């Protein structure tokens, strides 16, 4: 069994994100990017202005449940939305993913 030094462990933990983003902390929460953190701030303002309610982050949706096929378990397929909230003006739930194009 191989043991890592503290420095090796720190390097291992500092994996680069898929898109090269740096983690950002806002309101005591860690976001995957500055863009996502800025969107959180915007949504909090809308929530305080009673434009949206039930603001949640990192909400998991099961797109396909796990199942068995030929004796093997096929794992479920899930999607994790950055933000989910109810828009009072549009009268519908919004499922939002923050990406820069």
N, C-alpha and C positions, 0 to 999 in steps of 0.2 A: 504494500500500500504506500503510495506516494503522499508526502505531506507538503503543503505549500507554505512558503514563508509569508509573513504579513504583507510584504511588498507584492508578492505574486498574487496573493488573495485580493489586494486592492486593485491591481490591474485587471484581474479576472472580473471583478464587480463593476469596473468602469467600461463595460461593453458599450460600443457605439450603438446608437439607436438606428433603426431601419432607415430613417430619412436624414440622419445626421443632426437631429434636433438636440438641444440641451434641455434638461429638466428645469422647470421653473416652479417656485413655491409662491402661492398667493393664498391669503386667508388660511394659512396653515395646511394647505393641500398641495400636493405635488402634481404638476401637469406635464405632459409629454413635450410641450413646445410653448414658446412665447405666444404664438397665435392662439393656441387653445386657452392659455391663461387670460389673454386679452378678451377672448369671447366670453369666458366665465365672468369677467368684470362687467361686460355689457349686459349679459343676461341677469346678473344680480341687480343692476340698475333698473332693468325692465320689471323685475320681480318687486322691487321696492316701490315702483310706480304703478303697481297693480295691473300691469299689462300681461304678465304671465304668472302662473302658479305651479306648484309641485315640481320645482326645478331639481333635477337629479343628475348626477354625473356617473360615467362608466357603468351604464345600465346594460345588463346581459340579456340578450334575446336568443332563445333556442329556435333556430331555423328548421332543424330536423333532429328529432330525438334519436338516441342510440337504438340500435336494433341488432338482432342476431340473424346471421346468414351463414348457412352451412356450418353451424356450430361455432362460428366466430362472432364476437361482438364488434359491431361497427360503431365507432364513437359518434357522439352527437356533433352537429355542426352549430356553432354559436357565433353571434355577432355582438360586439360590445360597442354601443353608441357612446360618443363623447358626452352628449347632453340629451336629456329628455325633459320636456316641459309641456304644460298645457297653455296654449295661446288663447287668451280670453277674447280678443278681437276676432280671430279666425274661427274660434269655437272648435278647435281640434288639437289633438296631441301632436307635438313636433318631435321627431327623432332626428338628431343632428350630429353629423360628423364634421370635424373641423379639418380642412385640408387647404393647402395653398396650391393654386393652379397657375 
